[in-house]
């Protein structure tokens, strides 16, 4: 094995700024991940940044499979691409793995690290 290989890269270590519950969406500047364990401030936890996960969704959001979604920081939920991103929102950190309906409160998404835009 080469000396510079450090791991698969599907999860990264993160220092918690506050309380985090396993399964929470964690914002890593231009990247979105999912906490793999509970944490309090200054704990180091693993955050999944690749894969397909269920995340909270804005109730009115409707989107097609493959659509880029927006992380709305004001409500801590994902919205469809027709929403106007506000300061702090992240666009393109994931795409819809399945279509989303207005009646659903969660979305199944494919995390796409390295493709996001921070507004």
N, C-alpha and C positions, 0 to 999 in steps of 0.2 A: 504494500500500500504506500502511496506517496505521502510525504511528510506534511503537505499542506492541506490534506483532506481533514475536515473538521466535523462532518456529519451530513445527514440527508438534507437538512434545511427546511423540512416541513413544519418545524416548530423552532421558536427562538426563545431565549431567556429574556425576561422583562422584570424590571424593578417596579413594583406596585407603588403608585403615588397615593393610594388610599385603599379602602376596602373593595375587594373583588371577589365575586362568587364564581365558582366553577361553571363554565358555560356562558359567562358574560362576554359581550363584545368588548374588545380592548382596542383602542385606537393607538397606533404606533406611527404618529405623524402622517405619512402618506400611505399607510398600510392598515388593514383591519385584521384582527385575529380573534381567536376564541380562547379564553382562559381555560387551562386544563386542570386547575385546582383553585381552591380558595386562597386568599391572601389578605394581609393588612399592609399598611404603609411600610415600605422598605423591604418587604419580602421579595425574593426572587422566585418567579414562577415561569413555567413553560406556557407559551402562547402558540396555538396552532395557526399557521398562516397559509396553509395549503389544504385543499380537500373540499368536500361537500358537507355543509352544516346547515342546521336550522337556526334562523335568526329572527328577532322581532321585526315586524313589518307595520308600516303605517296602514291603518284600517282601510283607507280609501284608495291605496295604491293598487294599480292594475298594470301588469306587465307580461311580456311574452318571454318564453324560454330564450335564454341567451342575451337578454337585455341587460345593459349596464345599470346598476342600481346606485342610489345616492344614500350615504349614511347621513341622516339628519341629526346633528348633534343636539339640537334644541329639544327633541323628543326621544332621542336614543333609539331610533327605529330606522329601517330602510324604506326608502320611497322610490317610486318609479322615475325613469329618466325624463319625464315631462315636467317634473317639479323643478323649480328654480333654486339652485344651491345658494345657501346663505354662508356668511363667513364662518369658517370652521367645519363646514360639511365636506365630505369626501366622496368623490364620484369615481366609479370604476374599480373600486377595491374588490368587487365581486360582480358576477353575472348571475342571473336567475337560472338555476338548474332545471326548474319547472316553471310553468306559467303561474302568475299570481292573480288571485281574484280579490275583489274589494271586501268580501266577507271574511277573508282569512286574516289572522293575527300574527302568523309566522310565515316565513319564506324559506324555501330550500335554495341555497346559493352555492356557487363554486367560488371559493376565495381565489383571487388573482393578484398576488403580490407583485409590486413593481409597475402596475398599470394605472394607479390612481392619481387623481388631481385633488389637491387640498385648496378649497376656496378661501 
